[in-house]
Structures are given as C-alpha cells and as structure tokens.
Amino acid sequence: MRIGIFGGTFDPVHLGHLAAAEEAAYRLDLARVLFVPAHHQPLKDRAPRASNADRLAMLERAIDGNPRFAVSAAELERPVPSYTIDTLRELRKHHGPDCHMCLLVGIDAANTLNRWREPAELLRLARLVVMSRGAVREPDWAVLRSLAPDAEQRVDLLAVPNVDVSSSDLRRRVAAREPIRYQVPEPVRAYIEERGLYSRTR
C-alpha cells in the first residue's frame, strides 16, 4: 500500500491543501492521504490559533466524502514537542514494512529539512515528495544532499494546482470580517462562523 503523509497546522485547512493532496493522490497512485495536524510545529514561533479539537473538526469536515483522505490525531496525542519522525515510526509499525510512505511537504519545508528531528532517518523511512505551486519548482538540493548524498534518487518533485490561498490570510480576513467563501470548503467556513474562530487578531 502507498500512503501519503501530509502534515501541517491546518489553521484553517483550505482549498489549496485539498487540491495539493488530491494531486498527490492521483499522480503518485496513493491509496490514502493522511492529514496529520501538528500540535505546535517546533520550527514555528506561534502556536496554532484554533484549538486542537477545532482543527481536527475542520479537517474532518473538509475531507468528508473523499474515500482516499483521512485524518490522524497522532501528533496531537503525543506530548509537546511532537516530531514527524515519531509519526513515521508509528505508521511504519502500524502498517508494516510493505507500506510505501510518501512524506508530502512544500518547498519551504524541504529547504529547512536539515533543522528537523533526525532528517536523514526521515529520508530513509519515507520518500520525500516536494510540492510546488508557484514559480519556484526546485528545492535547495544542497540542503537535501547534506542529509543524503543520493537525494535526487530519494526525492520526487510534484507541481500541484496553484490555488493562491493561505491560512494566515484566511485568519486575517475572518478577523477583518471579510468573506472566505470559496477559499475553504463550505462546511469549514460554516464551522469557523459557528464557533467564532479567528474573530480577533493576536
């Protein structure tokens, strides 16, 4: 079985996330794309604005109806800090050695992979899939080669639909009472409104 692991804060999840995951599932013939919300990404200064429960709820609403998408709370259930390498090890233990894992990351994340926990082991446990949706299509190969001399053989490049939406801008728009319809799935928009999420900046 081939599965994709797509981590992030998803604060909130938006159409760009979903379009990228769908493209990865199609192009890489993935049986499942697993969305793994982070508790608090160690390389980010700020914690997520929405609670763990709210981010999980938004993800579940966003992927409802897509049989190839699933959500994992693995990183939310571990003590902080929670690392991707631990998630990969859990998934390997759960799915067995025959499971082919693809770690889906954006170019910015790929270019800081040397700052992650046990990055060389990450490249051993999973195939790195670097997703790009803008003009920059190539990661910093020097960073990746510093972790694995044969990085070009361990990494796939994947152009995904250029849906120009960002979670930070969505939070700003909500706080400013600007519309976000058609930038997030409608059930997510309704949940944000119902719960009063992101209504104040901080």
MARKOLSE-65219 format. One record per residue (C-alpha): x, y, z; residue number from 1. Coordinates in pm, 1 decimal, always signed. Example, Ala and Ser with C-alpha at 12.3 -4.5 7.8 and 13.67 -1.06 7.14 Angstrom:
residues 2
SITE         x         y         z  resi
SITE   +1230.0    -450.0    +780.0     1
SITE   +1367.0    -106.0    +714.0     2
//
This chain:
residues 202
SITE         x         y         z  resi
SITE      +0.0      +0.0      +0.0     1
SITE    +115.9    +353.7     -79.3     2
SITE     +16.4    +629.3    +161.1     3
SITE     +91.7    +999.5    +170.2     4
SITE    +157.1   +1178.2    +499.2     5
SITE     +59.6   +1544.8    +483.8     6
SITE    +147.6   +1736.8    +798.3     7
SITE     +79.4   +2096.5    +892.2     8
SITE    -104.5   +2319.9   +1131.8     9
SITE    -413.3   +2343.0    +905.7    10
SITE    -519.1   +2658.6   +1087.4    11
SITE    -752.7   +2650.3    +899.6    12
SITE    -742.6   +2384.6    +627.8    13
SITE    -820.8   +2540.9    +288.3    14
SITE    -873.9   +2453.8     -76.9    15
SITE    -501.9   +2479.4    -154.2    16
SITE    -429.3   +2198.9     +93.9    17
SITE    -702.3   +1981.8     -52.7    18
SITE    -604.1   +2043.1    -415.0    19
SITE    -241.1   +1954.2    -336.1    20
SITE    -343.2   +1634.7    -157.7    21
SITE    -572.1   +1531.2    -442.7    22
SITE    -298.4   +1591.0    -699.9    23
SITE     -52.8   +1386.2    -492.9    24
SITE    -302.4   +1101.6    -458.0    25
SITE    -359.0   +1098.2    -834.6    26
SITE      -1.8   +1144.9    -955.9    27
SITE    +158.6    +909.5    -703.3    28
SITE    -120.4    +649.2    -702.0    29
SITE    -169.9    +677.4    -327.2    30
SITE    -426.6    +457.0    -158.8    31
SITE    -460.1    +709.6    +122.3    32
SITE    -353.0   +1064.2    +205.8    33
SITE    -329.1   +1108.2    +580.5    34
SITE    -366.2   +1465.3    +708.8    35
SITE    -164.9   +1497.9   +1030.3    36
SITE    -225.5   +1824.7   +1217.2    37
SITE     +71.3   +1935.6   +1425.7    38
SITE     +38.5   +2020.1   +1793.8    39
SITE    +282.6   +2309.3   +1758.2    40
SITE    +539.9   +2290.6   +1482.4    41
SITE    +881.1   +2315.7   +1654.1    42
SITE   +1018.1   +2548.1   +1383.5    43
SITE    +731.1   +2796.4   +1411.7    44
SITE    +726.1   +3073.1   +1671.0    45
SITE    +349.5   +3083.4   +1718.1    46
SITE    +117.1   +2809.6   +1830.7    47
SITE    -194.1   +2748.8   +1619.5    48
SITE    -477.2   +2995.5   +1677.7    49
SITE    -752.8   +2733.2   +1674.5    50
SITE    -757.5   +2455.6   +1932.5    51
SITE    -654.7   +2100.7   +1851.5    52
SITE   -1019.3   +1992.1   +1866.3    53
SITE   -1130.4   +2268.8   +1629.9    54
SITE    -855.6   +2198.4   +1376.9    55
SITE    -942.4   +1828.6   +1380.6    56
SITE   -1310.4   +1907.9   +1336.5    57
SITE   -1238.5   +2137.3   +1040.7    58
SITE   -1020.2   +1873.6    +874.7    59
SITE   -1284.9   +1605.3    +919.5    60
SITE   -1545.9   +1832.0    +761.3    61
SITE   -1310.3   +1927.6    +478.0    62
SITE   -1232.7   +1570.6    +369.2    63
SITE   -1579.8   +1425.1    +420.6    64
SITE   -1682.4   +1235.0    +109.2    65
SITE   -1331.3   +1163.7     -21.3    66
SITE   -1255.5    +795.8     +47.8    67
SITE    -881.2    +843.4     -11.0    68
SITE    -845.4   +1112.1    +255.7    69
SITE    -818.3   +1050.3    +630.2    70
SITE    -714.5   +1244.7    +940.3    71
SITE    -472.0   +1128.4   +1209.3    72
SITE    -454.0   +1284.0   +1557.0    73
SITE    -124.3   +1104.9   +1629.8    74
SITE     +80.7   +1422.9   +1678.1    75
SITE    -188.9   +1589.0   +1886.7    76
SITE    -199.9   +1294.6   +2124.5    77
SITE    +174.5   +1295.6   +2197.8    78
SITE    +344.4   +1531.9   +2443.5    79
SITE    +488.2   +1854.5   +2303.2    80
SITE    +713.8   +1878.4   +2114.0    81
SITE    +588.5   +1619.5   +1867.5    82
SITE    +806.9   +1530.0   +1571.3    83
SITE    +738.0   +1396.4   +1222.1    84
SITE    +993.7   +1119.6   +1270.0    85
SITE    +783.8    +979.0   +1555.9    86
SITE    +474.9    +982.7   +1333.8    87
SITE    +656.7    +794.5   +1057.8    88
SITE    +777.8    +534.1   +1304.6    89
SITE    +424.2    +486.9   +1439.0    90
SITE    +285.3    +449.3   +1087.9    91
SITE    +558.6    +202.5    +991.3    92
SITE    +479.8      -4.5   +1300.0    93
SITE    +105.7      +8.4   +1227.9    94
SITE    +114.0     -61.5    +852.5    95
SITE    +414.9    -292.0    +837.5    96
SITE    +728.7    -297.7    +623.6    97
SITE    +540.6    -337.2    +294.9    98
SITE    +375.3      +3.9    +327.3    99
SITE    +535.2    +262.6     +98.8   100
SITE    +520.8    +602.0    +271.8   101
SITE    +546.4    +937.4     +95.1   102
SITE    +605.7   +1247.1    +307.9   103
SITE    +432.1   +1540.4    +137.8   104
SITE    +597.4   +1877.4    +205.8   105
SITE    +617.3   +2219.9     +45.2   106
SITE    +940.0   +2366.4     -86.6   107
SITE    +985.6   +2590.3    +218.6   108
SITE    +966.3   +2287.5    +448.6   109
SITE   +1203.8   +2085.7    +228.6   110
SITE   +1458.2   +2367.3    +242.8   111
SITE   +1464.3   +2352.2    +624.2   112
SITE   +1466.0   +1972.9    +649.7   113
SITE   +1815.7   +1982.4    +799.2   114
SITE   +1661.4   +2150.9   +1106.8   115
SITE   +1404.7   +1873.4   +1160.7   116
SITE   +1447.5   +1592.8   +1413.1   117
SITE   +1652.7   +1305.4   +1260.4   118
SITE   +1620.1   +1427.0    +899.5   119
SITE   +1836.9   +1154.8    +747.6   120
SITE   +1613.3    +893.7    +909.5   121
SITE   +1310.2   +1071.2    +764.1   122
SITE   +1453.0   +1017.9    +416.7   123
SITE   +1513.9    +652.9    +496.9   124
SITE   +1163.8    +582.4    +626.2   125
SITE    +966.6    +773.0    +363.0   126
SITE   +1005.0    +905.5     +13.3   127
SITE   +1009.2   +1283.6     +21.5   128
SITE    +760.6   +1448.9    -214.7   129
SITE    +827.4   +1820.4    -256.4   130
SITE    +513.7   +2000.1    -370.7   131
SITE    +536.2   +2332.6    -551.8   132
SITE    +254.4   +2560.5    -661.6   133
SITE    +438.0   +2875.4    -766.1   134
SITE    +728.5   +2986.8    -982.4   135
SITE    +989.2   +2806.1    -768.0   136
SITE    +987.9   +2438.9    -868.6   137
SITE   +1314.2   +2306.3    -722.3   138
SITE   +1414.3   +2270.2    -356.6   139
SITE   +1756.8   +2361.5    -222.7   140
SITE   +1938.2   +2048.2    -332.4   141
SITE   +2246.4   +2140.2    -126.1   142
SITE   +2037.7   +2109.0    +191.8   143
SITE   +1895.6   +1773.5     +85.1   144
SITE   +2234.1   +1638.3     -30.5   145
SITE   +2377.5   +1726.7    +310.9   146
SITE   +2132.5   +1472.5    +454.0   147
SITE   +2162.4   +1210.4    +181.1   148
SITE   +2423.8   +1222.3     -96.8   149
SITE   +2176.5   +1045.7    -326.8   150
SITE   +1896.6   +1294.9    -250.2   151
SITE   +1791.3   +1318.7    -615.7   152
SITE   +1703.7    +947.7    -604.1   153
SITE   +1507.7    +983.1    -278.1   154
SITE   +1300.5   +1290.4    -362.8   155
SITE   +1010.8   +1343.9    -602.9   156
SITE    +906.5   +1686.6    -729.6   157
SITE    +535.2   +1742.5    -774.0   158
SITE    +371.2   +2051.3    -922.8   159
SITE     +29.3   +2099.1    -763.7   160
SITE    -255.0   +2335.3    -860.9   161
SITE    -169.9   +2696.2    -782.8   162
SITE    -459.9   +2777.1    -551.1   163
SITE    -346.7   +3108.7    -406.3   164
SITE    -488.5   +3076.1     -54.6   165
SITE    -302.4   +3085.3    +275.5   166
SITE    -414.8   +3007.3    +628.6   167
SITE    -262.2   +3329.8    +762.2   168
SITE    -456.5   +3539.5    +512.2   169
SITE    -776.0   +3349.9    +591.1   170
SITE    -732.3   +3426.6    +961.7   171
SITE    -674.1   +3793.2    +877.1   172
SITE    -983.9   +3801.6    +655.5   173
SITE   -1202.8   +3648.8    +924.7   174
SITE   -1075.6   +3897.5   +1183.3   175
SITE   -1149.1   +4181.7    +938.5   176
SITE   -1494.1   +4037.3    +863.4   177
SITE   -1401.7   +3979.6    +500.7   178
SITE   -1552.0   +3683.3    +312.9   179
SITE   -1371.4   +3348.9    +289.4   180
SITE   -1639.9   +3162.9     +94.7   181
SITE   -1491.1   +2961.4    -195.9   182
SITE   -1147.6   +2967.0     -30.9   183
SITE   -1229.4   +2694.4    +220.7   184
SITE   -1482.0   +2410.3    +193.0   185
SITE   -1827.9   +2536.2    +285.3   186
SITE   -1854.8   +2308.6    +594.7   187
SITE   -1527.3   +2459.7    +719.8   188
SITE   -1649.2   +2814.9    +659.0   189
SITE   -1971.7   +2736.9    +845.2   190
SITE   -1777.1   +2581.4   +1135.7   191
SITE   -1549.1   +2886.8   +1165.7   192
SITE   -1852.3   +3115.1   +1174.9   193
SITE   -2044.3   +2896.2   +1419.4   194
SITE   -1750.6   +2870.6   +1659.8   195
SITE   -1638.0   +3231.4   +1621.4   196
SITE   -1285.2   +3122.0   +1528.8   197
SITE   -1023.0   +3379.0   +1426.8   198
SITE   -1259.0   +3665.7   +1503.7   199
SITE    -987.4   +3854.3   +1689.3   200
SITE    -624.8   +3903.3   +1592.0   201
SITE    -338.5   +3845.7   +1833.8   202
//
